[in-house]
Amino acid sequence: MIRLGLGQINPTVGDFDGNSQKIAGFIAEAKTRQCDLVLFPELALCGYPPEDLLLKRAFIGANRQHLRKLATVCKGINVICGYAGSRGNNVYNSAAVMGSGQVLLSYNKIALPNYGVFDERRYFVPGNEVPLLQLGKTLIGINICEDIWVCPGVSEQQTALGAQLILNISSSPYHQHKAEERIEMLRDRARSNRCYVGYINSVGGQDELVFDGASLVIDPTGKVIARATQFAEELLVVDIPEIKEHRRGRQKPRGGNAHALAQGLAVRQVELKASFVGKARRARKARCAKRLVDAEEVYQAVTLGVSDYIRKNGFRQVIIGLSGGIDSALTAAIAVDAIGKENVFTLFLPSRYSSELSRVAAKRQAQLLGIRMDTVSIDDLFEEYEETLTPLFRDYKAGLTEENLQARIRGNILMAFS
């Protein structure tokens, strides 16, 4: 059997030291759990999405430097990790295969998405090699995110070449029901190619994106045999049994090689040293985390996005205007869950139009959440605005303009406090 580790981590764009340390820590844990191979997400080393940082030579150089350093800890275990690779003036979305203290192979992503939040063709050049890894008696194909969504594509070429296990490293952003879409697609790939599929996804928030994790392994029948937690870091360990070569319906390697070459792609195969493969190990039942219900899933996605936006941008505390309404109530609850009640401060900013119920509701919510609430009346400021603007507005009836002034006054006070 092969013991596979899926390092579902939360990297930060540009934090090479922090990302490297986190990856090294997961590698150390994977060793103690006797993993033969551990995977990390797409562009895990530099963080995803790096966007225009990819246009800076220093950023690309930092990828190379930290990758070489990371490879030195990959002894006694094989590691696959995403990074921004380069050759000459070309930049690639790459996966490094490391073992024996060195980089053994780099695979460059072939299918580059250019829709929605993705603009990879702006930065990356597509690869032209189909990689295969031999680990013990198992032939493994690796690819990156969009590669496995395209069908027929890299996965079909790899299984046609004899791959029994397809490993895909991804940084796939969350939206509601995206997890189900992924599972159905991956089940289809596993069934149609009669292979195991291991899928590692990033977790965490980065700017406007949230990554939900939910990494998984699927067997050749399409059954999910292991699944990581949503919205949390985790090392998911899965034992994959030896796959019989005579499975009905497999294509012969020669045909696959011809197909890959017909696409203008070279085939490269590397043999990995097997530290534990073939040795006596007791098979372990993999963990299969339950999917969150819809409301909880959305709430955790928003909370994680807020938490990481604050943390990764160097902020520590937030201030919120409480109105006594449901919108600010939900905002305050999310903030408390994201960064802790001790880091959340609130202001109640009443005017002559604010009801007693609003004041009571805001105060009660602050008490329930255990957060501080101060009250600052905006009446005097509002009157000053009205007096100043009345000569200019004398020919107009009072309306939305005056109402919106209150929101702007409140915004100024909140910004001053922040």
N, C-alpha and C positions, 0 to 999 in steps of 0.2 A: 504494500500500500504506500501511498504518498500522503504525508501529513502537510497540509497546506495551511498557511497563516494568512489572513486578510487583515492588514493593518489599516483600519478605518480611522484616519487621523484628520485633525483640523489644522491645516497649515495656514500661514499668513503670507500674503504676497510680499516678496522682497525680504522676508526675515530668514535669510539663509542659515544663520547660526541657530535660531530657534527651531526651524524646521528640521535641520540636520540632527540636532540633539533629540528631538522628538522621535525621528525615524530610528536613530541609533538605539534609543530606549526600547522601542517596539521590537527591534531586531534582537536585543538582549533577551527580552521576554520570550520571543519566539524560539530562541535557542533553548531556554530552560524548559520549554514545552515540547522540545524535540521536533520542531518543524523542519522539513526538508527544504521548503521554499516559502518565502513570505512576500506578499505583494503590497505595494503602496499605490495611491491614486495617481491619476494623470497630473503631471506638472507638480507633484507633491513637494519636490525640493525647492522650487521657487515660489510656489503658491499659484492659485488659479482664480481669476484670469489675470495674467500679468499685463495684458494690453500693451500700451506704448512703451513700457519698460523694455519690451523685446527689441525696440529700436536702438537701445543704448548698448554699446559694446561692453561697457563695464558690467552690465547686468548679465550678458551672455558669458563673459569671462568668469563671473562669480559662480555661475552654474557649473562650469568645467572644474573650477577649483574645489568647490564643495563636493562635487561628485567623486573626484579622485580621493578626497579625504574620507568620504563616507565608505568608499569601496574597501578601505583598509580594515574596517570593522566587520566586513562580510567574510568571515573565516569560520568554517564549520557549518555554514548555512548558505543557501542561495537566495538572492534578493532581486526583485524586480521593482524599479522605482521610476516614476515619471520626472522628467526634467526638460529644460529647453536646450536642445543640442544644436550644434552648428558645424558647418564644413565650408570653409572659404567665406563667402558673403551670404550663404544660405543658412537660414535658421529653421529648425525642425521641432515639432512636438514629439518628443522622444521618450522611449522607455529603455533604461539601462538594465542589463542583466549582469549582476555582480556575484562573484564567488571566488574563493581562494584568495581573497584580499585584493581583487582587481576587477576592472570592468571587462567582461567577457564578450559582450555584444551590445550594440545599441540598435533598437528598432525605431524607425521614423514613421509616424502616423501617415497613412495613405489617404483616407477619406477625411477631408478638411471641411467642416460645416461652415456655412456662410449665410445663416438665416437666424431670425429671432435675436437672441442675445449673443450669438456666435459670429465672429468675423475673423476666423482663423486664416483665411486666404490672404488677408492683409499682412500677416506676419510670417506665416510658415510656408515652406515648400513641401509638397507631398513626398513621401518616401518611395523607394522603388525596389524594396526587398521584402520577401516573405520569410520570417524567421521561424525556426523550429528548434526546440530544446529537447534533448534526450536526457531523461532522469530515470535511472534504473531501466525498467522495461517499458516505461511510458514515454510516448512522444507528445510533446506539448507545443501548442501554437499560442503566441501572444499577439495581442493587438490593442488598440487604444480607442476607447469611447465610440465615436461615430463609425469606426471600422466595422463594428459588429451590427450596427443598425442597417448598414447597406447590405442588401442580399439580392443576388449573389455577390459576395465580396471576399475579404481577406479570410474570414472564418471558413468559408466553403473551400477556398484554395488550400488552407492548412489541413482541413480534415481529408480532403482529396489526396493530400500528400501523406496521409497516415496518422495525423494528429488524433489522439484519443481524449485529450483535455485541452480546451480553449480557455485561456486566461485573458480577461479584458480589464484594463485599468482605466478608470473613468473619473471625471469631475462633472457630474450630471446635475444641473440645477433642479431645484424642487419646484413643482407646482402641484396643485391638488390633483390626486389620482395619477401622478407621474409614476409612482412606485408600481402600480398595477400595469401601466403601459410597459414598463421595463420588464417586469416578470413575464408577461405574455410574449414579448419579443424574445427574451432569453430562453423561454421554454420552447418556442418554435425553433430556435437555433439548435438547442440540445437534441430535440426530437428529430429534426430533419437531417442533422449531421451525425446522429447516433453517438454523441460524445458527452462528456461532462463539460459543464461551463462554470468557471469561477469568475465572479464579477466583484471588483472592489470599487467603491465610490467614496469620494470625499465627503466630509461632514463639516458643517459650520457656515457662518455668514461671511461674505466678502463684498463690501460695498452694498450694492442693491440686490445681490444674489444670495440665496440660501441653498446649501447642499445638505441633503437629508440622510446620507449614508445608506442604510438598508442594504449593505453588501450581502451577497448570497452565493450559494453553490447549488446547481441544478444537475440532476443525474440524466442519463440518456433517455429516460422515459418522460422527462419533463417535470419530475417531482422536485420540489424545493427541499433539499436535505439540510440546509443550514442557512440562517439569516441573521444578520447583525441588527442591533438596536437602531432605531431611527433617531437622528439628531443627537447622537452621543458618540464619543470616541470608544473604540473597542478593538481588541485583537481577537478575531473570530478564527478558531482552529477547527479544521475539518479533515477527517481521514477519508481519503478516496481510495477505494479498492483497486487492485490491478484489473485492467480492462482487457478482456480477451480479444485477440487479434482477429478471430474468425467471425466476428459479429456480422450477421446477415446484412447485406446491402452496402457494405463499405466499398468505396472506390479504391482501385489499386493506386499505389504511389506514383507509378509512371504516368498514368493519366492526369493526376493532379499536377505533376511537374510540368507536363505539357501545357496544361491550362494556365498555370502561373506564368510560364514563359510567354504564352500567347498574349498575356496582358502586359508584356514588357517588364515583368518583375523577376528579379533574381531570387533564387532560393538559397538560404543560408542556414546551416544546421550546426549547433554547438552541443557538446556533451557536458552535462553538469556533474560535478562530483556529488555522490550521494553519501552524506554523512550518516544518515539513519536508515535509508532505504535498504531493505533486506535484513535488517537487524530486528531482534525480537522486541516488539512494542505492542502493548495492549491497545486495541482499537477503542476509541472513545466516541460516544454518541455526541454529535455536534448539536450546538444550541440553535434553536429556531425561534427567534423572538417574534412575538405576536405583533401584527400591524395595529397601529393606533386607530381608534375610531376617527371619523372625519373631523369633528370639532376639536378634539385633542391634538390631532396632527397639525391642523392649521395654527392652533394656539402655540404649540411648541416651535413651529417654524418661525412664527413672528417673534417669539421670545428669544430664540437663538439668534435670529438676525439682528435684533436690537442689542443683545448682549455683546456679540462679536463686533458690531459696528462701533460701539462705545469703547470696548477693550482694544481693538486693533488700531483705532485712531488715537489712542493715548488719553482718552477722557476717563474720568473716574466717577463723576456724579451728574445727576440730571435735576432740572427743575421743571415742574409741570403746573400749569394753571388749572385748578379744580373749579368746575362750574356747578357741580351738583348733578350734572347730566350723565348719561350713559357713556358718551364718547370719552370724556376725560376720566371717568371711572375705570373704563377698560384700559386706557393708556397708562394710568397709574398702576393698575394691577400687573400689566405686562412689565413695566419698569421694575417693580419690586421683585418679580420672579426672575428678571434678567440680571439685575446687578445687586440685589439685596436692599432691604428697607432702609438700612443706614445710609445709603447713597442716593436716596430719593427725597427731594424737598418739594413742597407744594405751596402755591399761593392761591388764596381765594380773593378775587378782585371784583367786588360788587359795585354796582351803580344804583341809581334811584329806581331802576327797573328790575333789579334782582329781587326775587321773592324770598320770604323766610324759609320756605321749603328747600330752596337751593342752598341756602346757608347751612341748614340742618343736615341735608344730605351730604354736602361736601365735608363737613366736620365729622360726620359719622363714618364716612369712607376712610378718612385719614386715620381715625381711631382703629377701625377694623384692620387696616394694613400696617398699623404701627409706624406711621410716617408723620413728620412734622408738617403742620399747616399754619401759615401766617395769613393774616387778613390785611389787605391794603385797599382802601376805597379809592375808586377812580372818579368819584363825583366832582371833586374840585377841578381836576384836570379836564374833565368833560365839559364843565361849565366854561372854563377858559377857552377851549376850542370853539364852543358855540358862540361866545362873545366875539371872538376874533373873526369868525366866519360869517356872522349874521349880516354885516353890511354887504358882503359879496353875494349872499344867498337870499337877499330880501325879496327877490322876484320869484322865488321857488318855494314850493311847499316842503315842509320837513318830511323826511322819509328815510330811504335806505342809506343815504349818505351819512346822516347823523348816527344811524345804528352801527354802521361799519366803523365809524370813528372810535367806538368803544372797543372793538376788537383790536384796532391799531394801537390804542393806548395800552391795552393789556399786553400786547406783544412787546411794546417798548419797555414796559416794566419788567417783564420776564427776561428780556435780553439783558437789561441792566443787572438784574440779579445773577444771571448766568455768568 
